[in-house]
Amino acid sequence: MAKEKEGTEENLEPEVSEKPAKKTGAVSLTVLLGIIFGTIIILILAIRFLFLPYMVENMGGEKHKENEKPKVVVNKNWESEFFAQNEKISQFFETGKITTNPRNSKEFVITNFGIIYFPKDEDQLKELKSEKAKEGKETEAGGNTSLLPQKSYAKMKGAILSVIGSLTIEEIQSRRDSLPSMIKTILKPIFKEKEMFIKDVILQEFIIQE
């Protein structure tokens, strides 16, 4: 009986499975790491290709606006308005006869231009007259009767000689009507140095001599 009981108790021992237990914890960690890594990759790509270009564009636009200079509105008719409002201080003088050889020519061209000009205001007019009086080189026949200092007057004559001397006889004759406009353009800076503005240049004498 005892042996039978022992045999029965031995038979009641639980059977041990030889199959290895599933490593559920390790599988879950691998999947979790994969999800995290994939999410990071997606975020990096989104920042690189979506958000970063947008941020750079906006920053560049703001920088451009900061460096952008305000537009200056220029009144193209300011000269006409200035001359009309300051007619009482207008001045006129003649350059006197200016003789030069045209380019590649033995002939002579004699010109005399009349120039209408304006000081910037009455105070400037008084100052120019005072400087002229101190200079001691007042009106002479064919001399400097303008308010230009003698040095500026010499520069003016030199500029006129340079323009006419750079043209051939044919060019001078073909451009005779445009000569006043050409002379006005080259003389503007000389007058502007003394805060004066040229309104008009008139060709008063034009002679070609052999």
Secondary structure per residue as TSV (DSSP state, phi and psi in degrees):
chain	resnum	aa	ss	phi	psi
A	1	M	-	360.0	-42.2
A	2	A	H	-62.1	-41.5
A	3	K	H	-65.3	-40.8
A	4	E	H	-62.4	-38.4
A	5	K	H	-67.2	-41.6
A	6	E	H	-64.1	-39.6
A	7	G	H	-65.0	-34.8
A	8	T	H	-68.6	-41.1
A	9	E	H	-66.5	-38.3
A	10	E	H	-63.2	-37.3
A	11	N	H	-69.8	-20.9
A	12	L	T	-82.5	-7.1
A	13	E	S	-65.6	138.3
A	14	P	-	-66.1	141.7
A	15	E	-	-78.9	132.6
A	16	V	-	-91.6	122.9
A	17	S	-	-74.4	137.7
A	18	E	-	-87.0	-9.4
A	19	K	S	-73.7	135.6
A	20	P	-	-68.6	144.2
A	21	A	-	-69.4	145.5
A	22	K	-	-70.2	132.7
A	23	K	-	-89.6	73.0
A	24	T	H	-65.3	-35.1
A	25	G	H	-64.3	-44.0
A	26	A	H	-64.4	-40.5
A	27	V	H	-64.5	-43.0
A	28	S	H	-63.9	-40.1
A	29	L	H	-64.8	-40.3
A	30	T	H	-63.6	-44.6
A	31	V	H	-63.0	-42.2
A	32	L	H	-63.0	-44.2
A	33	L	H	-63.2	-38.0
A	34	G	H	-63.2	-42.2
A	35	I	H	-63.5	-44.4
A	36	I	H	-63.2	-45.9
A	37	F	H	-62.7	-42.1
A	38	G	H	-64.2	-40.1
A	39	T	H	-62.9	-42.8
A	40	I	H	-61.5	-43.2
A	41	I	H	-60.6	-44.4
A	42	I	H	-62.1	-42.1
A	43	L	H	-63.2	-43.1
A	44	I	H	-61.8	-45.4
A	45	L	H	-64.6	-39.2
A	46	A	H	-64.1	-43.1
A	47	I	I	-65.6	-41.0
A	48	R	I	-67.4	-44.6
A	49	F	I	-102.2	-15.4
A	50	L	I	-112.2	-59.4
A	51	F	I	-78.8	-40.7
A	52	L	H	-61.9	-48.8
A	53	P	H	-58.8	-38.6
A	54	Y	H	-63.9	-43.6
A	55	M	H	-64.9	-43.2
A	56	V	H	-63.1	-41.1
A	57	E	H	-62.9	-43.5
A	58	N	H	-66.6	-42.8
A	59	M	H	-63.0	-41.3
A	60	G	H	-64.8	-38.3
A	61	G	H	-64.8	-41.5
A	62	E	H	-66.5	-39.9
A	63	K	H	-64.8	-39.7
A	64	H	H	-63.0	-39.6
A	65	K	H	-66.2	-37.4
A	66	E	H	-66.2	-39.1
A	67	N	H	-85.1	-11.8
A	68	E	-	-70.0	125.9
A	69	K	-	-79.1	142.3
A	70	P	-	-64.4	141.3
A	71	K	-	-71.2	134.3
A	72	V	-	-100.0	122.9
A	73	V	-	-85.4	117.5
A	74	V	-	-101.4	128.9
A	75	N	-	-85.1	105.6
A	76	K	T	-68.6	-18.8
A	77	N	T	-100.7	17.8
A	78	W	H	-63.3	-34.8
A	79	E	H	-64.4	-47.0
A	80	S	H	-60.1	-43.0
A	81	E	H	-65.6	-41.0
A	82	F	H	-63.4	-46.3
A	83	F	H	-63.8	-39.1
A	84	A	H	-66.5	-37.2
A	85	Q	H	-80.6	-18.3
A	86	N	T	-121.3	30.5
A	87	E	G	-56.4	-33.3
A	88	K	G	-67.1	-18.3
A	89	I	G	-107.3	14.5
A	90	S	-	-67.0	149.4
A	91	Q	E	-129.7	156.6
A	92	F	E	-142.9	140.8
A	93	F	E	-154.3	164.3
A	94	E	E	-107.6	143.3
A	95	T	-	-70.5	-21.2
A	96	G	-	84.1	169.6
A	97	K	-	-67.8	128.0
A	98	I	E	-119.4	119.3
A	99	T	E	-112.9	133.4
A	100	T	E	-154.9	160.3
A	101	N	-	-89.3	127.1
A	102	P	-	-66.2	166.8
A	103	R	T	-65.1	135.1
A	104	N	T	55.5	40.3
A	105	S	-	-143.3	147.3
A	106	K	S	-94.7	-3.5
A	107	E	-	-81.1	165.9
A	108	F	E	-118.0	143.7
A	109	V	E	-116.4	127.1
A	110	I	E	-112.1	125.1
A	111	T	E	-129.1	154.9
A	112	N	E	-144.4	119.8
A	113	F	E	-110.1	138.8
A	114	G	E	-99.5	135.9
A	115	I	E	-126.0	125.1
A	116	I	E	-100.5	125.5
A	117	Y	E	-144.2	165.2
A	118	F	E	-132.5	130.6
A	119	P	E	-68.2	162.8
A	120	K	S	-67.0	-29.6
A	121	D	S	-164.5	-179.0
A	122	E	H	-66.6	-35.8
A	123	D	H	-63.8	-41.1
A	124	Q	H	-65.3	-36.7
A	125	L	H	-61.2	-46.0
A	126	K	H	-63.2	-40.9
A	127	E	H	-65.1	-41.9
A	128	L	H	-65.2	-40.4
A	129	K	H	-65.2	-38.6
A	130	S	H	-64.9	-44.0
A	131	E	H	-63.9	-37.7
A	132	K	H	-64.9	-41.0
A	133	A	H	-65.0	-40.5
A	134	K	H	-68.0	-30.5
A	135	E	H	-66.1	-27.3
A	136	G	T	71.3	25.7
A	137	K	-	-127.3	64.6
A	138	E	-	-77.0	-170.8
A	139	T	-	-50.2	129.7
A	140	E	-	-134.1	154.4
A	141	A	T	-61.2	118.1
A	142	G	T	75.9	5.8
A	143	G	S	-94.7	-160.5
A	144	N	-	-83.0	93.8
A	145	T	-	-96.2	6.9
A	146	S	S	-87.8	177.5
A	147	L	S	-88.0	3.0
A	148	L	S	-70.1	137.5
A	149	P	-	-59.9	158.0
A	150	Q	H	-57.9	-37.4
A	151	K	H	-64.2	-42.2
A	152	S	H	-67.7	-37.1
A	153	Y	H	-63.6	-41.7
A	154	A	H	-64.1	-39.5
A	155	K	H	-62.6	-39.0
A	156	M	H	-62.7	-48.6
A	157	K	H	-63.8	-39.4
A	158	G	H	-62.2	-38.9
A	159	A	H	-66.3	-40.6
A	160	I	H	-65.4	-44.8
A	161	L	H	-59.2	-40.6
A	162	S	H	-63.9	-42.7
A	163	V	H	-65.9	-51.6
A	164	I	H	-67.1	-38.9
A	165	G	H	-68.1	-17.5
A	166	S	T	-86.5	-6.3
A	167	L	S	-106.0	151.0
A	168	T	-	-81.3	168.7
A	169	I	H	-58.1	-43.4
A	170	E	H	-62.4	-42.9
A	171	E	H	-65.8	-40.0
A	172	I	H	-63.1	-44.5
A	173	Q	H	-65.4	-39.5
A	174	S	H	-73.1	-24.9
A	175	R	T	-107.0	17.9
A	176	R	G	-55.4	-42.8
A	177	D	G	-68.5	-25.2
A	178	S	G	-96.0	-3.3
A	179	L	H	-57.0	-46.2
A	180	P	H	-56.1	-40.5
A	181	S	H	-66.1	-40.2
A	182	M	H	-63.5	-44.1
A	183	I	H	-65.4	-39.4
A	184	K	H	-60.7	-41.7
A	185	T	H	-62.8	-44.0
A	186	I	H	-77.2	-21.7
A	187	L	H	-88.5	-20.0
A	188	K	H	-52.5	-48.4
A	189	P	H	-62.6	-34.4
A	190	I	H	-66.2	-41.9
A	191	F	H	-72.0	-35.7
A	192	K	H	-64.8	-28.3
A	193	E	T	-59.1	-29.6
A	194	K	T	-105.7	20.5
A	195	E	T	57.0	48.0
A	196	M	E	-128.1	153.3
A	197	F	E	-127.9	131.8
A	198	I	E	-84.5	128.0
A	199	K	E	-91.5	-43.8
A	200	D	E	-155.2	150.3
A	201	V	E	-123.6	130.4
A	202	I	E	-120.4	128.7
A	203	L	E	-82.1	106.6
A	204	Q	E	-96.7	-21.4
A	205	E	E	-150.5	134.6
A	206	F	E	-147.9	111.7
A	207	I	E	-133.7	136.9
A	208	I	E	-113.8	124.7
A	209	Q	E	-125.5	146.3
A	210	E	-	-84.4	360.0
